[in-house]
Amino acid sequence: SLRGSWRLRSGNGSVSLRAEVPGCVHTALLCRGLIQDPYYRFNDVMYRWISLDNWTYSRTFETPFAVRKWQKVNLVFEGVDTVAQILLNNVTLGRTDNMFNRYSFDITSVIQEVNFVEVRFLSAISYAAEQSRCHKARSIPPACPPPVQRGECHVNFIRKEQCSFSWDWGPSFPTQGIWKDVRIEAYSHYHLIYFSITPFFVKSAQQWYLEVESIFDVVSSKPIAGLVTVNIPKLQTQQMFTVKLQPGEGSIVLLVNINKSAAVEAWWPNGHGRQTGYNMTTTFMMEAGYQMEKFSKVYFRTVELVQEPIPGSPGLSFYFRINGLPIFIKGSNWIPADSFQDRVTYDTLRLLLKSAADANMNALRVWGGGVYEQDEFYDICDELGIMIWQDFMFACALYPSNQNYLESVREEVAHQVRRLKSHPSIILWSGNNENEAAIASNWFSIPYPDIGVYIKDYVTLYVKNIREIVLSEDKSRPFVASSPTNGLESVKEGWLSRDPYDTHYGDTHFYDYNSDCWNWTVYPKTRFASEYGFQSWPSFSTIEKVSSPEDWSYTSNFSLHRQHHEGGNIQMLQEIGRHFKLPQSPDPVKHFKDMIYLTQVMQAQCIKTETEFYRFSQSEIINGEGHTMGALYWQLNDIWQAPSWASLEYGGKWKLLHYFAQNFFAPLLPVAYEDKGMLHIYGVSDLHEDHKLTLRVVVHAWSSLEPVCTLAKEGVTVKAQSAVPIYKESISDLLERCRNCTRKSCIITFSLMGEDGLRSPTNHYFLSSLKDAVGLEKTQLSVSVSQQDDLYIFVLQTTAIAPFVTLDVGSIKGRFSDNGFLMTEKKKMVVFYPWEPTSVKELESSLVLTSLLDVV
């Protein structure tokens, strides 16, 4: 391995320092104290010079083996970011121009006892601009990001993390560096480059088999024969194969039949069963005398993307069947966890993914403007049961279709599919993010006569190249060309549908910041919601780390600078103003903190309303629309400390939305909505059995902790994996029954309970905006904190009904069992799960308790 300490120097040699590999220039400069935190205040703009310079990484190393003893020696880079010339002992080995590719250079004739390796980078910004200039045929829009993003231009001309040139939630830090492993490989006979295992189930024979693929480089001049043994002890399966490896690079595919008398446990998504995996050993005994063993984990699961006619509806369904069972997809969208990939450790990934699983999510979409994630990311998803919708890295742009570019993309796709296809968590390959929609809706104002050329480019890239490779490399998973897409209907229309947002087909993305987000009728009754969302600000403790006191106001230069979505800060104010009183505090810092709190309350309530709408739409068709089978809100995580659509702040702290997600994605949930004066309650279930339950509906006056009236409806059947209507009453009748109630003075809460301790979260329905609520009074909230083993118990007491009660312990890392809740009882217990050691004393001194009436 050549990991570790390298030299790094700037273009003119004025800056020279030690740098870690894997790593990048920014983190190296930060580590040596030559720059401040790049995320601090306005540093994303101040440090633009770093990305504009051309940096060089170099080091000397001694060869740890007798150089001439081996027939072949390679220098292998798992990831180079991005445009570089690679030299060994002053001989140019080759160049790199794709961050997502693996590069292997034959150095057999160049390597010596002591070697000097150099990686000379070219600024990604200059390279992208140059590529765009040289592309004479036609313009490839968009040229530049919107000014509000303070980003760089022509990112679609470089095979690099697209959002590193800026995005509407992220800064512009076009990094340079060796971002993955780099090593020397030496061998004399054969060498294994890729190894993958894909499970298949033959229905007719009721039998599992595995496709085990090994891709080798064979350096001998004649074929090498040998034996390969595959052994899975737990499944009493052992098979032996005689193989012959031909000279050069080639693959062998072995079909391993799993012993029929062994009980195979399938891998299930989170909430639907266990994530069982089996240890498998593959032994290669080749005639050259070299034995090699490969240890792997093998999982058994099938996936189908079902697109079939639906009785009573035009169009087709769009849902996933895992192991033959239809699964409602619950989750979010994943973006890169940091602008500097070397800072994304196993612990970073584990924390974020565990938080997704803890919020009852079973899926994430790895969005196409970031990176193909590291191996550990998919390992953790395999283990937690988080299904992955995997985009290829193309987003919100048109792309070139010249030969060099396509060749590079073909290598990228083949490499990534080979690397990732053994993961049961990946259930879909998707060609790009929003590029079908970009052409269909003509985002880039292409003159009508020219559109045909761009459509041809689109089909060339995603269908004739990416799709062809995916189908040849992996027959076990579905592929869609884009998201949103109309699926099979898009295919029928030549891969570009007239309206990719059509609710009768495929998946949709939906954003609307002008309507009232508490009104469910504005949302599309789609087959699958793969993106939707609202922004909020991260907590004050998160912002504080990268700002100074003069920044702490909603309208400061800093607040404007961090908002990369045009008009975003104003849109949040408008959403809040519909239902809440805006803060009026004369103290600027208090005003800022109140604003932050309200943006989080608003975001949580908006996405709750929309997600619950998608969940209760899963079993019905109304006017041809419905059978919604997926809800992936935008977005799970943050790349820096800024206002965004995320539910987890940079650093992993849960926003109120993430606490709400825990409830709105609960396996059993009652959901209410109002239609023409009628209150409807649906029972939504992801459970595998029907349940007889009791629905409890409680009406509270805002002015009293004693319920005004309670209704228990017993023997309510909630069907397995469906959404069924379980209660219906006109709101005026309900209010009349609960005398002294008006829409403004009362609130409805409801929950489901079963015999065996089965219960849903308690849900609520607001009968009016909270700014109009009558009888809400400022409450005295008090809390006591105690420790129990590794956990901390917070006992809250209130003197009145308190909406959106929020506990915040500043920058102490951890999460609560519940947060942002409606407190309708005198007492409530909340558990704090720390992610690092803390104490009762620390928690008490950091705790800030807020409810809606603390906002002034």
C-alpha positions in Angstrom: 0.0 0.0 0.0 1.1 3.5 -0.7 -1.3 5.0 1.8 0.2 7.4 4.3 2.5 10.4 4.0 3.2 12.1 0.7 4.6 15.5 -0.3 2.1 18.1 -1.7 3.2 21.2 -3.5 1.3 24.0 -5.3 1.7 24.9 -8.9 4.6 27.3 -8.5 6.1 25.5 -5.5 5.4 28.3 -3.1 3.4 26.0 -0.8 4.9 22.6 0.1 3.7 20.3 2.9 3.2 16.8 4.1 -0.2 15.3 3.1 -2.0 12.1 3.9 -3.2 9.8 1.2 -6.1 9.0 0.9 -6.9 12.7 1.1 -7.3 16.0 -0.7 -5.5 19.3 -0.9 -8.1 21.2 1.3 -7.8 18.7 4.2 -4.0 18.6 3.9 -3.8 22.4 4.2 -6.3 22.4 7.1 -4.4 19.6 8.9 -1.1 21.6 8.7 -2.9 24.8 10.0 -2.3 26.6 6.7 -6.1 27.4 6.3 -9.0 27.7 8.7 -12.0 25.3 8.6 -13.2 25.6 5.0 -16.8 25.6 6.2 -16.2 28.7 8.5 -18.2 31.7 7.5 -17.3 32.8 3.9 -14.3 30.5 3.4 -15.9 28.6 0.5 -15.4 31.8 -1.5 -12.1 32.9 0.2 -10.5 29.6 -0.6 -11.4 29.4 -4.2 -7.7 29.8 -5.0 -7.0 26.3 -3.8 -9.2 24.7 -6.5 -7.8 27.0 -9.2 -4.2 26.0 -8.6 -2.6 22.8 -10.0 -1.2 20.7 -7.2 1.3 17.8 -7.2 1.4 14.8 -4.9 4.7 12.9 -4.7 6.6 10.4 -2.6 9.5 8.0 -2.8 9.1 4.4 -1.7 11.2 1.3 -1.6 10.0 -1.8 -3.4 9.4 -4.4 -0.6 10.1 -7.3 -2.9 12.7 -8.4 -5.5 11.6 -6.3 -8.5 12.6 -8.7 -11.3 11.2 -11.8 -9.6 7.6 -10.9 -10.7 6.2 -11.2 -14.2 3.8 -8.2 -13.8 3.8 -5.2 -11.5 0.9 -2.7 -11.5 0.4 0.7 -9.8 -3.3 0.8 -8.9 -5.4 3.8 -7.9 -8.9 3.0 -6.6 -9.8 6.7 -7.0 -8.1 9.8 -8.4 -9.9 13.1 -8.0 -9.8 13.9 -11.0 -7.5 15.1 -13.8 -3.9 14.1 -13.4 -0.8 12.9 -15.1 0.8 9.9 -13.3 4.6 9.5 -13.3 6.9 6.9 -11.9 10.7 7.5 -11.9 10.0 10.4 -14.4 8.3 8.2 -16.9 4.6 9.2 -17.7 2.5 6.1 -17.1 -0.8 7.7 -18.2 -3.5 10.2 -17.3 -6.7 10.2 -15.3 -9.8 12.2 -16.0 -12.6 10.3 -14.1 -13.0 10.3 -10.4 -15.2 7.2 -10.4 -12.8 5.0 -12.3 -10.2 2.6 -11.0 -6.8 3.1 -12.8 -4.2 0.4 -13.1 -0.8 1.1 -14.7 1.7 -1.5 -15.8 5.0 -0.6 -14.2 6.8 -3.9 -14.7 9.6 -2.2 -16.8 9.7 1.0 -14.9 9.8 -0.1 -11.2 13.2 -0.1 -9.4 14.5 -0.7 -5.9 13.8 2.9 -4.9 11.1 4.8 -6.7 9.7 8.3 -7.1 6.0 8.5 -7.9 4.2 11.7 -8.8 0.6 12.6 -9.4 0.4 16.0 -11.2 -3.1 17.4 -10.9 -4.8 19.9 -13.1 -7.4 22.2 -11.7 -10.8 20.6 -12.3 -12.3 24.1 -12.9 -9.8 24.9 -15.7 -10.1 21.4 -17.2 -13.9 21.6 -17.3 -13.8 25.1 -18.9 -11.3 23.8 -21.5 -13.4 20.8 -22.3 -16.4 23.0 -22.8 -14.4 25.3 -25.1 -13.2 22.4 -27.2 -16.7 21.0 -27.6 -17.5 22.8 -30.9 -20.4 20.7 -32.0 -23.1 22.3 -29.8 -23.6 23.8 -26.4 -24.2 21.3 -23.5 -26.3 23.2 -21.0 -26.4 24.3 -18.3 -23.1 26.3 -18.6 -23.1 27.6 -15.0 -25.0 27.2 -11.7 -27.4 30.0 -10.6 -25.4 32.9 -9.0 -27.0 32.2 -5.6 -24.9 29.0 -5.4 -21.5 30.8 -5.8 -20.3 27.8 -7.8 -18.1 26.9 -10.8 -19.1 26.3 -14.4 -19.2 23.4 -16.8 -19.3 20.6 -14.2 -21.1 18.4 -16.8 -17.8 18.2 -18.8 -15.9 16.5 -16.1 -16.5 13.0 -14.6 -16.3 14.3 -11.0 -18.8 14.6 -8.1 -21.2 17.0 -9.8 -22.2 18.8 -6.6 -18.5 19.7 -5.8 -18.9 22.7 -8.2 -21.9 23.7 -5.8 -25.5 22.8 -5.5 -28.6 24.3 -4.0 -27.7 22.8 -0.6 -23.9 22.7 -0.8 -20.8 24.8 -1.3 -18.3 24.8 -4.2 -15.1 22.9 -3.2 -13.8 21.2 -6.4 -11.2 19.1 -4.6 -8.0 17.6 -6.0 -6.4 14.5 -4.4 -5.9 10.8 -4.2 -9.3 10.1 -2.6 -9.1 6.3 -2.4 -6.6 3.6 -1.9 -3.3 3.4 -3.9 -1.1 0.4 -4.0 1.5 -1.7 -5.9 0.4 -5.2 -7.0 2.8 -7.8 -8.2 2.1 -11.3 -9.6 3.5 -13.9 -11.8 0.6 -16.2 -12.9 -2.8 -14.8 -12.3 -4.4 -12.1 -10.3 -8.1 -11.6 -9.2 -9.4 -8.1 -10.0 -13.1 -8.4 -9.3 -15.1 -11.0 -7.4 -18.9 -10.9 -7.1 -21.8 -13.1 -6.0 -25.4 -12.7 -7.3 -28.3 -14.8 -6.0 -31.1 -16.1 -8.2 -34.2 -18.0 -7.3 -35.7 -20.5 -9.8 -39.4 -20.6 -9.0 -40.2 -23.7 -11.0 -37.6 -25.7 -9.1 -38.0 -23.8 -5.8 -34.2 -23.5 -5.6 -31.6 -20.8 -5.0 -28.4 -20.7 -7.1 -25.5 -18.2 -7.0 -23.7 -16.7 -9.9 -20.1 -16.4 -8.8 -18.0 -14.2 -11.1 -14.3 -13.8 -11.0 -12.4 -11.4 -13.3 -8.7 -12.3 -13.6 -5.6 -10.9 -15.2 -3.6 -13.9 -16.4 0.0 -13.2 -17.3 1.3 -16.5 -18.4 1.5 -17.1 -22.1 -0.6 -20.2 -22.0 -3.9 -21.0 -20.3 -3.9 -22.0 -16.6 -6.1 -24.8 -15.4 -7.2 -25.5 -11.9 -10.0 -26.3 -9.4 -12.3 -23.9 -7.7 -14.2 -24.9 -4.6 -17.1 -23.0 -3.2 -18.2 -23.8 0.3 -21.1 -22.5 2.4 -21.0 -24.7 5.5 -24.3 -23.4 7.1 -26.2 -24.3 3.9 -24.4 -27.7 3.5 -23.4 -26.5 0.1 -20.0 -27.4 -1.4 -19.3 -27.5 -5.1 -16.1 -28.0 -7.1 -15.4 -26.7 -10.6 -12.6 -27.3 -13.0 -11.7 -24.1 -14.7 -9.3 -22.8 -17.4 -8.1 -19.2 -17.3 -7.1 -17.8 -20.7 -4.1 -15.4 -21.0 -5.1 -11.7 -20.7 -8.1 -10.3 -18.8 -11.1 -12.5 -18.7 -13.9 -13.8 -16.4 -15.1 -17.1 -15.2 -18.7 -17.5 -14.1 -19.6 -20.4 -11.8 -23.2 -21.4 -11.0 -23.5 -22.8 -7.5 -26.7 -24.7 -6.7 -27.7 -24.3 -3.0 -28.5 -27.6 -1.3 -32.3 -28.0 -1.5 -32.5 -29.6 1.9 -30.9 -26.5 3.5 -33.3 -23.9 4.9 -32.2 -20.7 3.2 -33.1 -17.5 5.2 -33.6 -14.6 2.9 -32.4 -11.1 3.5 -35.2 -8.7 4.3 -35.5 -4.9 4.4 -35.6 -3.2 7.8 -38.9 -3.8 9.5 -39.8 -6.9 7.4 -37.5 -9.6 8.8 -33.9 -10.4 9.4 -30.8 -9.5 7.4 -29.4 -13.0 7.4 -26.0 -13.5 5.6 -23.9 -16.7 5.2 -20.2 -17.1 5.2 -18.8 -18.4 2.0 -15.3 -19.5 1.2 -14.0 -19.7 -2.4 -10.8 -21.6 -2.9 -8.7 -21.4 -6.1 -6.2 -24.2 -6.6 -4.4 -23.4 -9.9 -1.8 -25.6 -11.6 0.8 -22.9 -11.2 0.7 -24.0 -7.6 -0.7 -20.9 -6.1 -3.7 -21.3 -3.9 -5.9 -18.4 -3.1 -8.9 -18.1 -0.7 -11.6 -15.6 -0.9 -14.0 -15.1 2.1 -17.3 -13.4 1.5 -20.7 -12.9 3.0 -23.5 -14.1 0.7 -27.2 -12.9 1.0 -30.3 -14.3 -0.6 -33.0 -12.0 -1.8 -34.9 -11.3 -5.0 -36.1 -8.0 -6.3 -38.7 -7.2 -9.0 -39.9 -3.8 -10.1 -43.5 -4.4 -10.9 -45.1 -2.3 -13.7 -48.5 -3.8 -14.5 -51.9 -2.5 -15.4 -54.1 -1.6 -12.4 -57.8 -2.3 -12.6 -59.8 0.9 -12.8 -56.8 3.1 -13.6 -54.9 4.1 -16.7 -51.2 3.6 -16.6 -49.1 1.1 -14.8 -48.1 0.3 -11.2 -44.6 1.0 -10.0 -43.6 -0.9 -6.9 -40.9 -3.2 -5.6 -41.4 -6.8 -4.6 -38.7 -8.2 -2.4 -38.6 -12.0 -2.0 -42.1 -12.0 -3.6 -43.6 -9.6 -1.2 -44.7 -6.0 -2.2 -42.9 -3.5 0.1 -43.9 0.1 0.7 -40.6 2.0 0.3 -40.0 4.4 3.2 -37.0 6.6 3.4 -35.1 9.5 2.0 -32.3 10.7 -0.4 -28.6 10.5 0.3 -26.1 13.1 -0.7 -22.3 13.1 0.0 -21.8 13.4 3.8 -18.9 15.9 3.4 -17.3 18.1 0.7 -14.1 16.3 1.5 -14.6 12.6 1.1 -11.5 11.6 3.2 -13.4 13.0 6.3 -16.3 10.5 5.7 -15.2 7.7 8.1 -16.9 4.4 8.9 -18.2 6.1 12.0 -19.7 9.0 10.1 -21.6 6.6 7.8 -22.6 4.3 10.6 -24.2 7.2 12.6 -26.1 8.6 9.6 -27.4 5.2 8.4 -28.3 4.0 11.8 -30.3 7.2 12.3 -32.1 6.3 9.1 -32.9 2.8 10.3 -33.9 4.2 13.7 -36.5 6.4 12.0 -38.2 3.3 10.6 -36.7 3.9 7.1 -36.1 0.9 4.9 -34.6 2.6 1.8 -32.4 5.5 0.6 -31.8 6.8 -2.9 -28.1 7.4 -3.5 -28.6 10.6 -5.6 -26.9 11.0 -8.9 -25.0 14.3 -8.3 -22.7 12.9 -5.6 -20.4 9.9 -5.6 -20.8 6.1 -5.7 -20.5 5.5 -2.0 -17.6 3.6 -0.4 -17.8 -0.1 0.2 -18.5 0.4 3.9 -21.6 2.4 3.1 -23.2 -0.6 1.3 -21.9 -3.0 3.9 -23.8 -1.1 6.6 -26.9 -0.9 4.5 -26.7 -4.7 4.0 -26.5 -5.1 7.7 -29.3 -2.6 8.7 -31.7 -3.7 5.9 -31.7 -0.4 4.1 -32.5 -0.8 0.4 -30.6 1.4 -2.0 -31.9 3.0 -5.2 -28.6 3.6 -6.9 -28.3 6.4 -9.4 -25.4 6.7 -11.8 -23.6 10.0 -11.3 -25.4 12.3 -13.7 -27.7 15.0 -12.4 -29.7 18.0 -13.6 -27.8 18.6 -16.8 -27.2 17.4 -20.4 -23.9 15.7 -21.1 -21.5 15.3 -24.0 -21.6 12.2 -26.2 -18.2 12.2 -27.8 -16.2 9.0 -28.0 -13.7 9.7 -25.3 -16.4 10.7 -22.9 -18.5 7.7 -23.6 -15.5 5.4 -23.3 -14.7 6.8 -19.9 -18.3 6.4 -18.7 -18.4 2.8 -20.0 -15.3 2.0 -17.8 -16.9 3.8 -14.9 -20.2 1.9 -15.1 -18.5 -1.5 -15.6 -16.2 -0.9 -12.6 -19.0 0.4 -10.3 -21.4 -2.4 -11.1 -18.7 -5.1 -10.6 -17.7 -3.5 -7.4 -21.2 -3.1 -6.0 -23.5 -5.8 -7.4 -23.0 -8.4 -4.6 -24.8 -6.1 -2.1 -28.4 -7.2 -1.4 -29.2 -3.6 -0.3 -29.0 -2.3 -3.9 -32.4 -2.9 -5.5 -32.3 -0.7 -8.5 -29.8 1.0 -11.0 -31.0 4.3 -12.3 -29.3 6.1 -15.1 -29.5 9.7 -13.9 -31.3 12.3 -11.8 -33.9 14.5 -13.6 -32.3 14.5 -17.0 -35.3 13.0 -18.8 -37.4 15.7 -17.2 -34.9 18.4 -18.1 -35.3 17.6 -21.8 -39.1 16.9 -21.7 -39.8 20.1 -19.8 -37.1 22.0 -21.7 -35.4 23.4 -18.6 -32.5 24.8 -20.7 -34.7 26.6 -23.4 -33.3 24.6 -26.3 -34.8 25.9 -29.6 -37.4 23.3 -30.7 -35.7 22.3 -34.0 -32.5 21.4 -32.1 -34.2 19.2 -29.5 -33.8 16.0 -31.6 -30.0 16.1 -31.3 -30.1 16.3 -27.5 -32.6 13.4 -27.4 -30.2 11.4 -29.5 -27.4 12.2 -27.1 -29.5 11.2 -24.2 -30.4 7.8 -25.6 -26.8 7.2 -26.6 -25.5 7.9 -23.1 -28.1 6.3 -20.9 -29.6 3.5 -23.1 -26.9 2.5 -25.6 -24.1 2.8 -23.2 -25.0 2.7 -19.5 -28.0 0.4 -19.8 -26.2 -2.0 -22.2 -23.3 -2.4 -19.7 -25.6 -2.7 -16.7 -27.6 -5.5 -18.4 -24.5 -7.4 -19.4 -22.9 -7.1 -16.0 -25.9 -7.6 -13.7 -29.1 -9.5 -14.7 -30.4 -9.6 -11.1 -31.8 -6.1 -10.7 -34.1 -3.7 -12.6 -32.7 -0.7 -14.4 -34.5 2.6 -15.1 -33.0 5.3 -17.3 -33.9 8.3 -15.2 -35.7 9.5 -12.1 -38.4 10.8 -12.4 -39.5 8.5 -15.2 -42.6 6.9 -16.5 -40.8 3.5 -16.5 -42.1 1.2 -19.3 -44.1 4.1 -20.7 -41.0 6.2 -21.2 -39.3 3.2 -22.9 -42.3 2.9 -25.2 -42.0 6.6 -26.1 -38.4 6.2 -27.1 -36.9 6.6 -23.6 -38.2 10.2 -23.3 -41.8 10.6 -22.2 -43.8 13.7 -22.9 -44.4 14.1 -19.2 -42.1 12.3 -16.8 -44.1 13.7 -13.9 -47.2 11.8 -15.0 -48.8 10.3 -11.8 -50.1 7.2 -13.6 -46.6 5.8 -14.3 -43.2 5.5 -12.7 -41.9 7.8 -10.0 -42.3 11.6 -9.5 -40.3 14.4 -7.9 -42.5 17.2 -6.4 -41.7 20.6 -4.9 -44.1 23.4 -4.2 -43.2 26.3 -1.9 -46.2 28.5 -2.8 -49.1 26.4 -1.7 -50.2 25.6 1.8 -48.2 22.5 2.7 -50.8 21.4 5.3 -53.3 20.9 2.5 -52.9 17.4 1.2 -54.8 18.1 -2.0 -51.8 19.9 -3.5 -49.7 16.7 -3.5 -49.6 14.4 -6.5 -51.4 11.0 -5.9 -48.4 9.3 -7.6 -47.4 5.7 -7.9 -44.0 6.4 -6.2 -42.7 9.7 -4.6 -38.9 9.5 -5.0 -38.2 13.2 -4.1 -40.2 15.9 -2.3 -39.3 18.3 0.5 -39.1 21.6 2.3 -36.2 23.4 3.8 -35.3 24.3 7.4 -32.4 25.8 9.3 -30.0 23.5 11.3 -29.9 24.1 15.1 -28.1 27.1 16.5 -25.4 24.8 18.0 -24.6 23.6 14.5 -24.5 27.1 13.0 -22.5 28.5 15.9 -19.4 26.4 15.0 -19.0 28.1 11.6 -20.2 31.7 12.3 -19.5 34.7 14.5 -22.0 36.7 16.6 -22.6 39.3 13.9 -23.9 36.4 11.7 -26.7 35.5 14.1 -29.7 36.9 12.4 -32.0 35.6 9.7 -31.1 38.4 7.4 -27.3 38.7 8.0 -24.9 38.4 5.1 -23.9 35.0 6.5 -27.5 33.8 6.4 -27.9 34.9 2.8 -24.5 33.4 1.9 -25.4 30.0 3.3 -28.8 29.8 1.5 -28.0 28.4 -1.9 -31.6 28.0 -3.1 -33.0 31.2 -4.7 -35.5 32.8 -2.3 -35.2 30.0 0.2 -35.1 32.0 3.3 -38.2 34.0 2.3 -40.1 30.8 1.2 -39.6 29.4 4.7 -41.0 32.6 6.3 -44.0 32.4 4.0 -44.7 28.8 4.9 -44.3 29.6 8.7 -46.6 32.7 8.3 -49.5 30.6 7.0 -49.9 28.8 10.3 -47.7 30.4 13.0 -47.0 33.9 14.4 -43.6 35.1 13.2 -41.1 35.9 15.9 -41.0 39.6 17.1 -38.3 39.5 19.8 -36.3 42.7 20.0 -33.2 40.6 21.0 -31.6 39.6 17.7 -30.1 36.3 18.9 -33.4 35.2 20.5 -35.1 36.2 17.3 -32.7 34.1 15.2 -33.1 31.1 17.5 -36.9 31.4 17.3 -36.7 31.5 13.5 -34.5 28.4 13.5 -37.0 26.6 15.7 -40.0 27.6 13.6 -38.4 26.5 10.3 -37.8 23.1 11.9 -41.3 22.8 13.2 -42.7 23.9 9.8 -40.5 21.5 7.8 -41.4 18.6 10.0 -45.2 19.4 9.9 -45.1 19.9 6.0 -43.3 16.6 5.3 -45.4 14.8 7.8 -48.5 15.9 5.9 -47.1 14.9 2.5 -45.7 11.6 3.6 -48.9 10.6 5.4 -50.8 11.4 2.2 -48.5 9.0 0.3 -48.9 6.3 2.9 -52.7 6.4 3.0 -52.8 6.4 -0.8 -51.2 3.0 -1.1 -54.3 0.8 -1.3 -56.8 3.0 -3.2 -57.4 4.4 -6.7 -59.2 7.7 -6.9 -59.9 9.2 -10.3 -57.3 6.7 -11.7 -54.6 7.9 -9.3 -53.1 6.1 -6.3 -51.5 2.9 -5.3 -48.6 4.9 -4.0 -45.8 2.5 -3.0 -42.9 4.7 -2.1 -42.1 7.8 -0.2 -38.4 9.0 -0.3 -38.3 12.6 1.0 -35.5 15.0 0.0 -33.1 14.8 1.8 -31.5 12.7 4.6 -28.2 14.3 5.4 -26.3 17.6 5.1 -22.9 18.3 3.4 -22.2 21.4 5.6 -23.9 23.7 8.1 -26.6 25.5 6.2 -30.3 25.8 5.6 -31.3 22.8 3.5 -34.0 20.1 3.0 -32.1 17.6 5.3 -33.5 15.9 8.3 -30.1 15.2 9.8 -27.7 18.1 10.3 -24.1 18.1 9.4 -22.5 16.1 12.2 -25.6 13.9 12.5 -27.8 15.8 14.9 -31.5 15.0 14.4 -33.7 17.9 13.2 -37.4 17.8 14.3 -38.2 16.3 10.9 -36.2 13.2 11.7 -38.0 12.7 14.9 -41.3 13.1 13.0 -40.1 10.6 10.5 -39.8 8.1 13.2 -43.5 8.4 13.7 -44.8 9.0 10.1 -42.8 5.9 9.0 -43.9 3.8 11.9 -44.9 0.3 10.9 -48.5 0.9 12.3 -50.0 4.4 12.1 -53.4 6.1 12.1 -53.5 9.0 9.6 -56.1 11.7 9.5 -57.1 14.1 6.8 -60.1 16.3 6.1 -62.2 16.3 2.9 -65.3 18.5 2.4 -65.8 18.9 6.1 -65.4 15.2 6.9 -62.7 13.8 9.1 -61.2 10.6 7.7 -58.9 8.3 9.7 -57.0 5.5 7.9 -55.1 2.7 9.5 -51.8 2.2 7.8 -49.8 -1.0 8.3 -46.5 -2.4 7.1 -47.1 -5.5 9.3 -47.3 -8.9 7.7 -50.6 -9.9 9.5 -54.0 -8.3 9.9 -54.7 -7.0 13.4 -57.9 -6.3 15.3 -57.2 -3.0 17.1 -58.9 -0.3 19.1 -58.9 3.2 17.7 -58.8 5.9 20.4 -59.8 9.4 19.4 -59.3 12.1 22.0 -60.4 15.7 21.7 -58.6 18.3 23.8 -59.3 22.0 24.3 -56.1 23.9 24.0 -56.8 25.4 27.4 -56.9 22.2 29.4 -54.9 19.0 30.1 -58.2 17.2 30.7 -59.7 15.7 27.5 -63.0 17.2 26.4 -64.2 13.9 25.1 -62.8 10.5 24.2 -64.0 7.9 21.8 -62.9 4.3 21.7 -63.8 2.3 18.6 -63.1 -1.3 19.1 -62.6 -4.3 16.8 -61.1 -2.1 14.0 -59.4 -4.4 11.5 -56.2 -3.0 10.0 -55.1 -5.2 7.1 -51.6 -6.4 6.6 -49.5 -4.1 4.3 -52.2 -1.7 3.4 -54.0 1.5 4.2 -57.7 1.1 5.2 -60.4 3.7 6.2 -61.3 3.0 9.8 -63.2 6.2 10.9 -65.3 8.9 9.3 -67.3 11.7 10.8 -68.1 15.2 9.9 -66.1 17.7 11.9 -69.2 19.7 12.9 -70.8 16.6 14.4 -67.6 15.7 16.2 -67.3 19.3 17.7 -71.0 19.2 18.7 -70.5 15.9 20.5 -67.6 17.4 22.3 -69.5 20.5 23.6 -67.5 23.7 24.2 -65.3 22.9 21.2 -64.7 25.0 18.1 -62.1 24.5 15.4 -59.9 27.1 17.0 -60.2 26.0 20.6 -59.7 22.2 20.1 -57.3 19.6 18.7 -57.8 15.9 17.9 -55.3 13.2 18.8 -55.7 9.5 18.0 -53.8 6.2 18.3 -54.2 2.4 17.7 -53.9 -0.2 20.3 -53.8 -4.0 20.2 -54.0 -6.8 22.7 -50.3 -7.9 22.6 -48.9 -4.5 23.6 -49.0 -3.6 19.9 -49.5 0.2 19.6 -49.0 3.0 17.1 -47.5 6.4 17.9 -50.1 9.0 18.9 -50.9 11.2 15.9 -52.7 14.6 15.9 -54.8 16.6 13.6 -55.0 20.5 13.8 -58.4 21.9 13.2 -57.0 25.4 12.6 -53.8 27.2 12.1 -51.9 27.5 15.4 -51.7 31.3 15.0 -55.5 31.3 15.3 -55.7 28.8 18.2 -57.8 30.0 21.1 -57.0 29.1 24.7 -53.3 28.2 24.2 -51.5 29.5 27.2 -47.8 29.8 28.0 -46.9 26.8 30.0 -44.4 26.2 32.8 -42.2 23.4 31.5 -39.9 21.7 33.9 -37.6 18.8 33.6 -35.5 16.4 35.7 -32.6 14.4 34.3 -31.3 11.1 35.7 -28.9 8.4 34.5 -29.8 4.8 33.9 -27.0 2.6 32.7 -25.7 4.2 29.5 -28.9 6.2 29.0 -30.3 9.4 30.4 -33.9 9.9 31.4 -35.6 13.2 31.0 -38.9 13.6 32.9 -40.9 16.6 31.6 -43.8 18.3 33.4 -46.2 20.9 32.0 -48.9 23.1 33.4 -50.8 23.3 30.1 -51.0 21.7 26.7 -47.8 22.5 24.9 -47.3 22.1 21.1 -44.0 21.2 19.5 -42.1 20.7 22.8 -38.4 20.5 21.8 -35.4 19.4 23.9 -32.0 20.6 22.7 -28.7 19.8 24.4 -26.6 21.9 22.1 -23.5 20.1 20.7 -23.7 17.1 23.0 -23.8 14.2 20.5 -26.8 11.9 20.8 -30.5 11.7 20.1 -33.8 11.7 22.1 -36.4 9.0 21.9 -39.0 11.6 20.9 -38.9 15.3 20.2 -41.0 18.2 18.9 -44.0 16.5 20.3 -47.5 17.7 21.4 -47.7 17.4 25.1 -51.2 16.8 26.2 -50.4 15.1 29.6 -48.9 16.5 32.7 -45.9 14.2 32.5 -43.8 12.7 29.8 -40.6 10.7 29.9 -38.0 11.0 27.1 -34.9 9.0 26.8 -31.6 10.4 25.6 -29.2 8.1 23.7 -25.7 9.5 23.9 -23.3 9.0 21.0 -20.3 9.9 23.2 -19.7 10.0 27.0 -21.6 12.7 28.8 -23.1 13.3 32.3 -26.3 14.5 34.0 -24.6 17.7 34.9 -23.5 18.4 31.3 -26.9 17.6 30.0 -28.6 19.8 32.5 -26.4 22.8 31.8 -26.8 22.4 28.0 -30.5 21.7 27.9 -32.8 24.3 26.3 -36.6 23.5 26.4 -38.8 25.2 23.9 -42.4 25.0 23.0 -44.4 27.0 20.5 -45.4 29.7 23.1 -41.8 30.4 24.0 -41.5 32.1 20.6 -42.2 35.8 21.1 
